[in-house]
Amino acid sequence: MKIEKGDNQFSAMEDGQEIGVITYAPSGENHYVVEHTKVQQQAEGRGIGQQLVEKVVELARHENKTIDPQCPFAASVIDKNPELQDVLAK
């Protein structure tokens, strides 16, 4: 499996098929809103969703931006992992 960056999204790809996706949208100059995370049913339980959330966190860190996780899954992953919380919008 590999994760590819697209326009305001990251996609988890396996054998040429998208098995997961996370979407985000710019909000202002220094902020992203994480809108949605989806992993195909056959790929659930492999940590793909968490890896996608981590990719958005890495992007925010790299671009010195904050994240507002409107997606309940992304919010849960960030809430459970203190090492990801440095990018949370205050």
Backbone hydrogen bonds in HBPLUS format (Angstrom, degrees):
<---DONOR---> <-ACCEPTOR-->    atom                        ^
c    i                          cat <-CA-CA->   ^        H-A-AA   ^      H-
h    n   atom  resd res      DA  || num        DHA   H-A  angle D-A-AA Bond
n    s   type  num  typ     dist DA aas  dist angle  dist       angle   num
A0002-LYS N   A0013-MET O   2.96 MM  11  5.35 158.4  2.01 149.1 156.1     1
A0013-MET N   A0002-LYS O   2.71 MM  11  5.35 176.2  1.71 169.5 170.4     2
A0004-GLU N   A0011-SER O   2.78 MM   7  5.23 160.9  1.82 155.0 158.1     3
A0011-SER N   A0004-GLU O   2.80 MM   7  5.23 161.7  1.83 153.4 159.4     4
A0006-GLY N   A0009-GLN O   2.76 MM   3  5.13 175.5  1.76 154.5 152.9     5
A0024-TYR N   A0008-ASN O   3.00 MM  16  5.33 164.7  2.02 140.8 141.8     6
A0010-PHE N   A0022-ILE O   3.01 MM  12  5.44 149.9  2.11 148.3 157.7     7
A0022-ILE N   A0010-PHE O   2.97 MM  12  5.44 152.8  2.05 154.7 161.7     8
A0012-ALA N   A0020-GLY O   2.78 MM   8  4.81 164.1  1.80 130.4 135.9     9
A0019-ILE N   A0012-ALA O   2.76 MM   7  5.58 161.5  1.79 156.9 163.1    10
A0014-GLU N   A0017-GLN O   2.84 MM   3  5.29 158.7  1.89 149.5 156.0    11
A0017-GLN N   A0014-GLU O   2.94 MM   3  5.29 162.7  1.97 115.3 120.9    12
A0040-GLN N   A0019-ILE O   2.80 MM  21  5.20 165.3  1.82 140.6 145.6    13
A0021-VAL N   A0038-LYS O   2.76 MM  17  5.37 149.3  1.86 152.7 162.8    14
A0038-LYS N   A0021-VAL O   2.84 MM  17  5.37 158.1  1.88 159.3 165.5    15
A0023-THR N   A0036-HIS O   2.84 MM  13  5.31 157.5  1.89 152.4 159.2    16
A0035-GLU N   A0023-THR O   2.86 MM  12  5.56 145.4  1.98 133.6 144.3    17
A0025-ALA N   A0033-VAL O   2.84 MM   8  5.22 148.7  1.94 138.3 148.4    18
A0033-VAL N   A0025-ALA O   2.83 MM   8  5.22 161.1  1.87 149.7 155.6    19
A0027-SER N   A0031-HIS O   2.83 MM   4  5.14 158.3  1.88 141.5 138.6    20
A0066-THR N   A0030-ASN O   3.03 MM  36  6.33 158.9  2.08 133.3 136.4    21
A0032-TYR N   A0066-THR O   2.83 MM  34  6.22 148.1  1.93 149.9 160.2    22
A0068-ASP N   A0032-TYR O   2.83 MM  36  6.25 148.2  1.93 156.4 166.4    23
A0034-VAL N   A0068-ASP O   3.01 MM  34  6.15 150.9  2.10 129.7 138.8    24
A0070-GLN N   A0034-VAL O   3.02 MM  36  5.61 123.2  2.35 136.5 150.1    25
A0071-CYS N   A0034-VAL O   3.02 MM  37  5.94 133.3  2.25 142.0 147.9    26
A0043-ALA N   A0040-GLN O   2.85 MM   3  5.42 154.4  1.92 119.6 128.1    27
A0044-GLU N   A0041-GLN O   3.26 MM   3  5.31 167.1  2.27 107.6 111.5    28
A0051-GLN N   A0047-GLY O   3.09 MM   4  6.33 157.2  2.14 146.8 153.3    29
A0052-LEU N   A0048-ILE O   2.98 MM   4  6.27 149.7  2.07 149.7 157.9    30
A0053-VAL N   A0049-GLY O   3.01 MM   4  6.35 158.0  2.06 151.0 156.5    31
A0054-GLU N   A0050-GLN O   2.91 MM   4  6.16 161.8  1.94 152.7 157.9    32
A0055-LYS N   A0051-GLN O   3.04 MM   4  6.29 141.2  2.20 139.0 148.7    33
A0055-LYS N   A0052-LEU O   3.15 MM   3  5.09 123.4  2.49  92.8 106.9    34
A0056-VAL N   A0052-LEU O   3.25 MM   4  6.66 152.6  2.33 148.2 153.9    35
A0057-VAL N   A0053-VAL O   3.02 MM   4  6.37 157.4  2.08 152.1 159.0    36
A0058-GLU N   A0054-GLU O   2.87 MM   4  6.11 159.7  1.91 148.3 153.6    37
A0059-LEU N   A0055-LYS O   2.95 MM   4  6.18 156.4  2.01 145.4 151.7    38
A0060-ALA N   A0056-VAL O   2.91 MM   4  6.16 163.2  1.94 150.9 155.0    39
A0061-ARG N   A0057-VAL O   2.92 MM   4  6.20 161.1  1.96 153.7 158.9    40
A0062-HIS N   A0058-GLU O   2.89 MM   4  6.08 165.2  1.91 151.4 155.7    41
A0063-GLU N   A0059-LEU O   2.93 MM   4  6.14 150.7  2.02 151.6 159.3    42
A0064-ASN N   A0060-ALA O   2.85 MM   4  5.72 100.9  2.48 136.5 154.1    43
A0065-LYS N   A0060-ALA O   2.76 MM   5  4.69 169.6  1.77 140.2 143.9    44
A0064-ASN N   A0061-ARG O   3.10 MM   3  4.90 159.6  2.14 101.3 107.3    45
A0067-ILE N   A0087-VAL O   2.65 MM  20  5.76 147.5  1.75 153.5 158.3    46
A0089-ALA N   A0067-ILE O   2.87 MM  22  5.39 151.4  1.95 148.9 142.4    47
A0070-GLN N   A0068-ASP O   2.99 MM   2  5.97 117.7  2.39 116.0  99.5    48
A0075-ALA N   A0071-CYS O   2.94 MM   4  6.15 164.7  1.96 160.6 165.5    49
A0076-SER N   A0072-PRO O   2.98 MM   4  6.10 153.6  2.05 142.9 149.6    50
A0077-VAL N   A0073-PHE O   2.97 MM   4  6.29 161.3  2.01 156.5 161.0    51
A0078-ILE N   A0074-ALA O   3.00 MM   4  6.19 170.3  2.01 156.0 158.3    52
A0079-ASP N   A0075-ALA O   2.87 MM   4  5.96 155.5  1.93 145.1 152.8    53
A0080-LYS N   A0076-SER O   2.99 MM   4  6.15 148.8  2.09 147.9 155.0    54
A0081-ASN N   A0078-ILE O   3.23 MM   3  5.18 150.0  2.33  99.2 108.0    55
A0084-LEU N   A0081-ASN O   2.84 MM   3  5.65 167.5  1.86 130.4 134.5    56
A0085-GLN N   A0082-PRO O   3.14 MM   3  5.22 159.7  2.18 107.1 113.4    57
A0088-LEU N   A0085-GLN O   3.21 MM   3  5.39 167.6  2.23 110.2 114.0    58
